[in-house]
Amino acid sequence: MDYSLLLADFERQHNVSGWPRQRTVHACLRAAILGGRLAGGHRLLSTRLLARELGIARNTVLYAYEELMAEGLLLTSRRGTLVAHVAASAIVEESADWTAFALSRRAQALTGMALPGVLSGAFALGVPALDAFPMAAWRRTLDRAWRETRPSELDYADPAGLQVLRQAIADYLQAARGVRCDAGQVVVTNGTQASLELCVHLFTDAGDTAWIENPGYLGALSAFRGGQLRTVGIAVDDEGIVPTAGDWERTPPRLIYTSPSHQYPSGGVLGMRRRLALLDNAQHAGALIIEDDYDSEFRHDGPPLPAMQGLVSSSPVIYLGTFSKTMFPAMRTGFMVLPPGLAEVVRPVLTRMPMHGRVPEQRALAAFLGSGQFLQHLRRMRRLYRERRDALLDALDRHVGGIAAVHGAGTGMHLSLRLSDPAWRDDQITDAALAAGIAVHCMTRHETGLRKTSWTGLLLGYSQVPATEIDAAVQRLAGIACRAATMRAR
């Protein structure tokens, strides 16, 4: 081997990685062996000579040789230090054709989905005003939770979540959302997406039918397709999901996904009569309703509406909630509330699933909920979001009143703009806005069924935009929309 190449590798790796010299020598020699530049049976320079070649201490080379011997890549003989022949059989060509390893059918079902990327600023969706979160209070709560955590609690924990957190969630939901539950029905998860995938895993088999609102939440569509379910998009009107008698007859569902308190993405609120009818029909069809209550805490025009789950006793509803909107997404904590009978059946199954742990974080969240700090934060956020919502409505009235109508502004962290001319290309407006640095989403990219949705428009999140900056952003968006509106051919 040309050891000048090894010297060049060593100098480059050391400068880039900042590793200690002994680790760098080990990495360079290891790469040369696995890459075939040092073939099996090749005799390496002595540690003294290689140290002189590289301009480093002999002990540094000794360390690297010993590590490679421990890995089985070098061996010693009367001839000196040799590259083991076993190394050659372990080499994987860098040019290997990985396309031969086909994705599973579950994964292939997801490849055609254009899920929105993570965006921020005006008018990004789904992310709260992170700069308004009480970091100092949360840090103190978290520090206290770690101090109170015993060594024994670092073991695998209850797969349904820490008991004190499940009790705190149940207490909050009963008081604030009208959910009928106790701590035994609550399962703590890693967020709404994890809850959806858990529902699919626990309650469906491949080929079962799942209903989803159309337009609807693409995360639910992803979970259903990933579970190889037959997914049926059910039309949405100004209130929300509106299944017909034919839908119940032709495609009876196993699961029904809905967001009745603030339909995503249109923003509609499902009326009481429709909620009760959905509950009744689901009961008769033997279907479970997944109620995604993702941002209903932020009701701007009156008190929050009670959850559908609590309207009737023994309702066939799995209630989903998340702290990503009320606190921050990086917490990665959500929860599901199961019907009492299902909770008993599910509990032993959860012990066989990878849902254990995070005791200190869960204890901190329970303390945050129980201390009143969570409710104080929600009150502050309601005032802030209402102020930003009002500023957005004023700006929309001034700048886009003639080309679009507002929907779903009464609740949550976003509203929808339904374009007055359905022939306008909301996707082209969205792409032009993104190119100009304005983060909007379009309705038509939230289609979830074979039938095209009648909704054509834009989604505007206002949680992250200061009220003083909203008018200028809307004015820019209006100009972009008017220019893009001339591209009408679908």
C-alpha positions as CSV (number, residue, x, y, z in Angstrom):
1,M,0.0,0.0,0.0
2,D,1.1,3.6,-0.7
3,Y,1.3,4.9,2.9
4,S,1.2,8.5,1.5
5,L,-2.5,7.9,0.8
6,L,-3.0,6.8,4.4
7,L,-1.1,10.0,5.5
8,A,-3.5,12.1,3.4
9,D,-6.5,10.3,4.8
10,F,-5.2,10.8,8.3
11,E,-4.6,14.5,7.9
12,R,-8.0,15.1,6.2
13,Q,-10.0,13.0,8.8
14,H,-8.2,14.6,11.7
15,N,-8.8,18.1,10.5
16,V,-12.5,17.5,9.7
17,S,-13.6,15.4,12.6
18,G,-11.5,16.8,15.4
19,W,-11.1,13.3,16.8
20,P,-8.1,12.3,18.9
21,R,-5.2,11.1,16.8
22,Q,-5.4,7.5,18.0
23,R,-9.1,7.3,17.0
24,T,-8.3,8.9,13.6
25,V,-5.5,6.4,12.9
26,H,-7.9,3.5,13.8
27,A,-10.6,4.9,11.5
28,C,-8.3,5.4,8.5
29,L,-6.8,1.9,8.8
30,R,-10.2,0.4,9.3
31,A,-11.6,2.1,6.2
32,A,-8.5,1.0,4.1
33,I,-9.0,-2.6,5.2
34,L,-12.8,-2.7,4.6
35,G,-12.4,-0.8,1.4
36,G,-9.9,-3.4,0.0
37,R,-6.9,-1.1,-0.2
38,L,-5.2,-3.3,2.5
39,A,-5.8,-6.8,1.3
40,G,-5.9,-9.9,3.5
41,G,-2.4,-11.2,4.3
42,H,-0.8,-7.7,3.8
43,R,1.9,-7.1,6.4
44,L,1.6,-3.6,8.0
45,L,4.5,-1.5,8.9
46,S,5.7,-1.8,12.4
47,T,4.1,0.6,14.9
48,R,7.4,2.5,15.1
49,L,7.8,2.9,11.3
50,L,4.1,3.9,10.8
51,A,4.3,6.4,13.6
52,R,7.3,7.9,11.8
53,E,5.4,8.0,8.5
54,L,2.4,9.8,10.1
55,G,4.5,12.0,12.3
56,I,2.8,10.9,15.5
57,A,3.7,9.0,18.7
58,R,4.2,5.3,18.6
59,N,1.6,4.7,21.4
60,T,-1.1,6.3,19.1
61,V,-0.4,3.6,16.5
62,L,-0.3,0.9,19.1
63,Y,-3.8,1.8,20.3
64,A,-5.1,1.7,16.7
65,Y,-3.5,-1.7,16.0
66,E,-4.9,-3.2,19.3
67,E,-8.4,-1.9,18.5
68,L,-8.3,-3.5,15.0
69,M,-7.0,-6.8,16.5
70,A,-10.0,-6.7,18.9
71,E,-12.3,-6.3,15.9
72,G,-10.7,-9.2,14.1
73,L,-9.3,-7.1,11.3
74,L,-5.7,-7.6,12.2
75,L,-3.7,-10.5,13.5
76,T,-0.1,-11.1,14.7
77,S,2.3,-13.7,13.4
78,R,6.0,-14.4,13.2
79,R,6.0,-12.2,10.0
80,G,4.5,-9.2,12.0
81,T,1.1,-7.6,12.0
82,L,-1.1,-8.9,9.1
83,V,-4.5,-7.9,7.7
84,A,-6.9,-10.7,8.5
85,H,-8.3,-12.6,5.4
86,V,-11.7,-12.5,7.0
87,A,-11.9,-8.8,6.3
88,A,-12.2,-9.3,2.6
89,S,-15.3,-11.4,2.9
90,A,-17.0,-8.7,4.9
91,I,-16.6,-6.0,2.3
92,V,-19.8,-4.5,0.9
93,E,-19.3,-2.7,-2.4
94,E,-20.1,0.9,-2.3
95,S,-21.8,0.6,-5.7
96,A,-24.2,-2.1,-4.5
97,D,-27.6,-1.9,-6.2
98,W,-30.0,-1.3,-3.2
99,T,-33.0,-0.9,-5.6
100,A,-33.0,-4.7,-5.5
101,F,-34.3,-4.5,-1.9
102,A,-37.9,-3.7,-2.6
103,L,-40.0,-1.7,-0.1
104,S,-42.8,-3.4,1.6
105,R,-46.3,-2.9,0.3
106,R,-47.1,-0.8,3.3
107,A,-44.2,1.5,2.6
108,Q,-45.0,1.6,-1.1
109,A,-48.5,2.9,-0.3
110,L,-46.8,6.0,1.2
111,T,-44.4,6.9,-1.6
112,G,-46.9,8.8,-3.7
113,M,-48.0,11.1,-0.8
114,A,-46.8,14.7,-0.8
115,L,-46.9,15.5,2.9
116,P,-46.3,19.2,3.6
117,G,-42.9,19.9,4.9
118,V,-42.1,21.6,8.2
119,L,-42.4,25.4,7.7
120,S,-42.3,28.4,9.9
121,G,-43.3,32.0,9.8
122,A,-46.2,33.5,7.9
123,F,-48.5,31.5,7.5
124,A,-47.2,28.2,8.6
125,L,-49.5,25.6,10.1
126,G,-49.6,23.6,13.2
127,V,-46.7,25.2,15.2
128,P,-47.6,27.3,18.3
129,A,-46.0,30.6,19.3
130,L,-42.8,29.0,20.6
131,D,-41.3,32.2,21.8
132,A,-44.2,32.7,24.1
133,F,-43.8,29.3,25.9
134,P,-42.8,29.7,29.6
135,M,-39.4,28.1,29.3
136,A,-38.1,29.1,32.7
137,A,-41.2,27.6,34.5
138,W,-41.0,24.4,32.4
139,R,-37.2,24.0,33.1
140,R,-37.8,24.3,36.8
141,T,-40.6,21.7,36.7
142,L,-38.4,19.4,34.7
143,D,-35.4,19.8,37.0
144,R,-37.6,19.0,40.0
145,A,-39.0,15.9,38.3
146,W,-35.4,14.6,37.7
147,R,-34.5,15.3,41.3
148,E,-37.5,13.3,42.4
149,T,-36.9,10.4,40.1
150,R,-35.5,7.3,41.9
151,P,-33.0,5.0,40.3
152,S,-35.5,2.2,40.1
153,E,-37.7,4.4,38.0
154,L,-35.1,4.4,35.2
155,D,-36.3,0.9,34.3
156,Y,-38.9,0.2,31.7
157,A,-42.1,2.0,32.8
158,D,-45.8,1.4,32.4
159,P,-46.5,1.1,28.6
160,A,-49.7,3.2,29.0
161,G,-47.8,6.0,30.6
162,L,-47.0,7.1,34.1
163,Q,-50.0,6.8,36.4
164,V,-49.7,10.3,37.7
165,L,-49.7,11.8,34.2
166,R,-52.6,9.7,33.0
167,Q,-54.6,10.9,36.1
168,A,-53.7,14.5,35.4
169,I,-54.8,14.2,31.7
170,A,-58.1,12.5,32.7
171,D,-58.8,15.3,35.3
172,Y,-58.0,18.0,32.7
173,L,-60.1,16.4,30.0
174,Q,-63.1,15.9,32.2
175,A,-63.1,19.6,33.3
176,A,-62.1,21.3,30.1
177,R,-63.3,19.0,27.3
178,G,-66.3,17.1,28.8
179,V,-64.6,13.8,28.1
180,R,-65.9,10.9,30.1
181,C,-62.9,9.0,31.3
182,D,-60.7,7.9,34.1
183,A,-56.9,7.3,34.2
184,G,-57.3,3.7,33.2
185,Q,-58.7,4.7,29.8
186,V,-55.7,7.0,29.0
187,V,-52.7,5.8,27.0
188,V,-49.8,8.2,26.6
189,T,-48.1,8.1,23.2
190,N,-45.4,9.9,21.3
191,G,-47.9,12.2,19.6
192,T,-51.0,12.1,17.3
193,Q,-49.2,10.2,14.5
194,A,-48.2,7.5,17.0
195,S,-51.7,7.4,18.3
196,L,-53.1,6.9,14.8
197,E,-50.7,4.2,14.0
198,L,-51.4,2.5,17.3
199,C,-55.2,2.6,16.5
200,V,-54.5,0.9,13.1
201,H,-52.3,-1.7,14.7
202,L,-54.7,-2.5,17.6
203,F,-58.1,-2.4,15.9
204,T,-57.7,-3.2,12.2
205,D,-56.4,-5.9,9.8
206,A,-55.0,-5.3,6.3
207,G,-57.9,-4.8,3.9
208,D,-60.3,-3.3,6.5
209,T,-62.1,-0.1,5.5
210,A,-61.2,3.2,7.1
211,W,-63.1,6.5,6.4
212,I,-61.3,9.8,6.4
213,E,-62.5,13.3,5.8
214,N,-62.0,14.6,2.2
215,P,-60.1,17.0,2.3
216,G,-58.5,15.7,5.4
217,Y,-55.5,15.2,7.5
218,L,-52.7,13.6,5.5
219,G,-51.1,12.1,8.7
220,A,-54.2,10.0,9.2
221,L,-54.1,9.0,5.5
222,S,-50.5,7.9,5.9
223,A,-51.3,5.8,9.0
224,F,-54.2,4.1,7.2
225,R,-52.3,3.4,4.0
226,G,-49.3,2.2,6.1
227,G,-51.6,-0.3,7.7
228,Q,-52.8,-1.5,4.3
229,L,-56.4,-0.4,5.0
230,R,-58.9,0.4,2.3
231,T,-59.2,4.1,2.7
232,V,-62.4,5.9,1.6
233,G,-62.5,9.7,1.5
234,I,-65.8,11.1,2.8
235,A,-66.9,14.5,1.6
236,V,-66.7,17.5,3.9
237,D,-69.1,20.5,3.8
238,D,-69.1,23.7,5.8
239,E,-69.6,21.8,9.0
240,G,-67.4,18.8,8.5
241,I,-67.7,15.2,7.6
242,V,-71.1,14.3,5.9
243,P,-71.4,10.6,5.1
244,T,-74.4,9.6,3.0
245,A,-76.7,6.6,3.4
246,G,-74.9,5.1,0.4
247,D,-71.5,5.5,2.1
248,W,-72.8,3.4,5.1
249,E,-74.3,0.8,2.8
250,R,-71.5,0.4,0.2
251,T,-68.4,0.9,2.3
252,P,-69.1,0.2,5.9
253,P,-66.1,1.3,7.9
254,R,-64.0,-0.3,10.7
255,L,-62.5,3.1,11.6
256,I,-63.8,6.6,11.0
257,Y,-61.3,9.5,11.4
258,T,-62.8,12.9,12.0
259,S,-61.8,16.3,13.6
260,P,-65.3,17.6,14.6
261,S,-64.3,20.5,16.7
262,H,-62.1,22.1,14.0
263,Q,-62.1,20.1,10.8
264,Y,-58.7,19.9,9.3
265,P,-58.1,21.6,6.9
266,S,-61.4,23.4,6.2
267,G,-62.0,24.6,9.8
268,G,-65.7,23.5,9.9
269,V,-67.3,22.7,13.3
270,L,-69.6,19.7,13.2
271,G,-73.1,20.5,14.6
272,M,-74.7,18.6,17.5
273,R,-77.3,16.8,15.3
274,R,-74.6,15.5,12.9
275,R,-72.4,14.4,15.8
276,L,-75.2,12.4,17.4
277,A,-76.0,10.8,14.0
278,L,-72.4,9.9,13.4
279,L,-72.2,8.2,16.9
280,D,-75.5,6.3,16.3
281,N,-74.5,5.1,12.8
282,A,-71.1,4.1,13.9
283,Q,-72.5,2.1,16.8
284,H,-74.9,0.2,14.5
285,A,-72.1,-0.4,12.0
286,G,-69.7,-1.7,14.6
287,A,-67.2,1.0,13.7
288,L,-64.8,3.0,16.0
289,I,-64.6,6.8,15.6
290,I,-61.2,8.4,16.0
291,E,-61.9,11.9,17.3
292,D,-58.8,14.1,16.7
293,D,-59.2,17.1,19.0
294,Y,-55.9,18.6,18.0
295,D,-56.4,22.4,18.7
296,S,-59.9,22.9,20.2
297,E,-58.5,24.5,23.3
298,F,-58.2,27.7,21.3
299,R,-61.8,28.7,20.9
300,H,-61.9,32.4,20.0
301,D,-65.6,33.1,19.8
302,G,-67.0,31.5,23.0
303,P,-66.1,28.7,25.3
304,P,-64.5,25.5,23.9
305,L,-67.0,23.0,22.5
306,P,-67.3,19.8,24.4
307,A,-65.8,16.7,22.8
308,M,-67.9,14.3,20.9
309,Q,-66.6,11.5,23.1
310,G,-68.6,12.7,26.1
311,L,-71.9,13.2,24.4
312,V,-73.3,9.8,25.1
313,S,-72.3,7.0,27.5
314,S,-70.4,4.1,26.0
315,S,-69.7,6.1,22.9
316,P,-67.6,4.2,20.2
317,V,-65.0,6.9,20.2
318,I,-61.2,6.9,20.6
319,Y,-60.3,10.4,21.6
320,L,-56.9,11.7,20.5
321,G,-55.1,14.8,22.0
322,T,-51.7,16.3,21.8
323,F,-49.4,18.7,23.7
324,S,-47.7,19.7,20.4
325,K,-50.1,22.6,20.0
326,T,-50.7,23.6,23.6
327,M,-47.1,23.4,24.6
328,F,-44.4,22.6,21.9
329,P,-43.9,19.9,19.2
330,A,-40.5,18.8,20.4
331,M,-42.2,17.3,23.5
332,R,-43.4,14.5,21.3
333,T,-46.3,13.7,23.7
334,G,-49.9,12.9,22.9
335,F,-52.5,10.7,24.4
336,M,-55.6,8.6,23.5
337,V,-58.7,7.9,25.6
338,L,-60.1,4.4,24.9
339,P,-63.7,3.3,25.6
340,P,-63.7,1.5,29.0
341,G,-64.1,-2.0,27.5
342,L,-61.4,-1.5,25.0
343,A,-59.0,-0.2,27.6
344,E,-59.2,-3.4,29.5
345,V,-58.6,-5.5,26.3
346,V,-55.7,-3.3,25.1
347,R,-53.7,-3.1,28.4
348,P,-52.1,-6.5,28.2
349,V,-51.2,-6.0,24.5
350,L,-49.4,-2.7,25.3
351,T,-46.9,-4.6,27.4
352,R,-45.6,-6.3,24.2
353,M,-45.1,-3.0,22.4
354,P,-42.2,-0.4,22.6
355,M,-44.0,2.3,24.5
356,H,-42.1,2.3,27.8
357,G,-40.1,5.0,29.5
358,R,-39.6,8.8,29.8
359,V,-40.6,8.8,33.4
360,P,-39.0,12.2,34.4
361,E,-40.6,14.0,31.5
362,Q,-44.0,12.5,32.1
363,R,-43.7,13.4,35.8
364,A,-42.8,17.0,34.9
365,L,-45.8,17.2,32.5
366,A,-48.1,15.9,35.2
367,A,-46.8,18.5,37.7
368,F,-47.2,21.2,35.0
369,L,-50.8,20.2,34.4
370,G,-51.7,19.9,38.1
371,S,-50.0,23.2,39.3
372,G,-52.2,25.5,37.2
373,Q,-49.3,26.6,35.0
374,F,-50.7,24.8,32.0
375,L,-54.0,26.6,32.3
376,Q,-52.3,29.9,32.8
377,H,-50.3,29.2,29.6
378,L,-53.5,28.3,27.7
379,R,-55.2,31.5,28.7
380,R,-52.2,33.6,27.6
381,M,-52.1,31.7,24.2
382,R,-55.9,32.2,23.7
383,R,-55.4,35.9,24.1
384,L,-52.4,36.0,21.8
385,Y,-54.0,33.8,19.1
386,R,-57.2,35.8,19.2
387,E,-55.3,39.0,18.7
388,R,-53.4,37.5,15.8
389,R,-56.6,35.9,14.4
390,D,-58.4,39.3,14.5
391,A,-55.5,41.0,12.8
392,L,-55.6,38.4,10.1
393,L,-59.3,38.7,9.5
394,D,-59.0,42.5,9.2
395,A,-56.2,42.2,6.7
396,L,-58.0,39.5,4.7
397,D,-61.1,41.7,4.6
398,R,-59.0,44.6,3.2
399,H,-56.9,42.7,0.7
400,V,-58.6,39.5,-0.4
401,G,-62.3,40.0,0.3
402,G,-63.2,39.9,-3.4
403,I,-61.5,36.7,-4.2
404,A,-61.9,34.4,-1.3
405,A,-64.2,33.6,1.7
406,V,-63.0,32.8,5.2
407,H,-63.8,29.5,6.9
408,G,-63.0,28.0,10.3
409,A,-61.8,31.2,12.0
410,G,-63.6,30.6,15.3
411,T,-61.2,27.9,16.7
412,G,-57.7,26.8,16.6
413,M,-54.5,28.2,15.1
414,H,-55.4,28.4,11.4
415,L,-58.2,29.3,9.1
416,S,-59.0,28.5,5.5
417,L,-59.6,30.7,2.5
418,R,-62.1,29.3,0.0
419,L,-61.4,30.8,-3.4
420,S,-64.5,32.3,-5.0
421,D,-63.6,30.9,-8.4
422,P,-63.1,27.1,-8.1
423,A,-61.2,27.1,-11.4
424,W,-58.3,29.0,-9.8
425,R,-55.2,26.9,-9.2
426,D,-54.6,26.9,-5.4
427,D,-51.5,24.7,-5.9
428,Q,-50.0,27.3,-8.2
429,I,-50.8,30.1,-5.7
430,T,-49.2,28.0,-3.0
431,D,-46.0,27.3,-4.9
432,A,-45.7,31.0,-5.9
433,A,-46.2,32.0,-2.3
434,L,-43.6,29.5,-1.0
435,A,-41.1,30.8,-3.6
436,A,-41.7,34.3,-2.1
437,G,-41.1,33.1,1.5
438,I,-44.8,32.9,2.5
439,A,-45.6,29.5,4.0
440,V,-49.2,28.6,2.9
441,H,-50.8,25.2,2.1
442,C,-53.5,24.5,-0.5
443,M,-56.7,22.6,0.0
444,T,-56.4,20.3,-3.1
445,R,-53.2,18.7,-1.8
446,H,-55.2,17.5,1.2
447,E,-57.5,15.3,-1.0
448,T,-57.8,11.9,0.6
449,G,-60.1,9.9,-1.7
450,L,-60.7,9.0,-5.3
451,R,-63.3,11.7,-5.7
452,K,-61.9,15.2,-6.0
453,T,-62.9,17.6,-3.2
454,S,-65.0,20.6,-4.0
455,W,-62.7,22.7,-1.7
456,T,-60.3,24.9,-3.5
457,G,-58.4,27.4,-1.4
458,L,-55.5,28.2,1.0
459,L,-54.7,27.4,4.6
460,L,-53.3,30.2,6.7
461,G,-51.8,29.6,10.1
462,Y,-51.5,32.7,12.4
463,S,-50.0,31.4,15.6
464,Q,-46.4,32.3,14.8
465,V,-47.0,35.7,13.1
466,P,-47.0,38.9,15.2
467,A,-50.1,40.9,14.7
468,T,-48.1,43.9,13.6
469,E,-46.6,41.9,10.6
470,I,-49.8,40.3,9.4
471,D,-51.2,43.1,7.2
472,A,-48.0,43.3,5.1
473,A,-47.8,39.6,4.7
474,V,-51.5,39.3,3.6
475,Q,-51.0,42.2,1.1
476,R,-48.0,40.3,-0.4
477,L,-50.0,37.1,-0.5
478,A,-53.0,38.9,-2.2
479,G,-50.7,40.2,-4.9
480,I,-49.2,36.7,-5.5
481,A,-52.7,35.1,-5.6
482,C,-54.0,37.7,-8.2
483,R,-51.0,37.1,-10.4
484,A,-51.3,33.3,-10.2
485,A,-55.1,33.4,-10.7
486,T,-54.6,33.9,-14.4
487,M,-53.3,30.3,-14.7
488,R,-56.7,28.7,-14.7
489,A,-56.3,25.6,-16.8
490,R,-56.4,22.4,-14.6
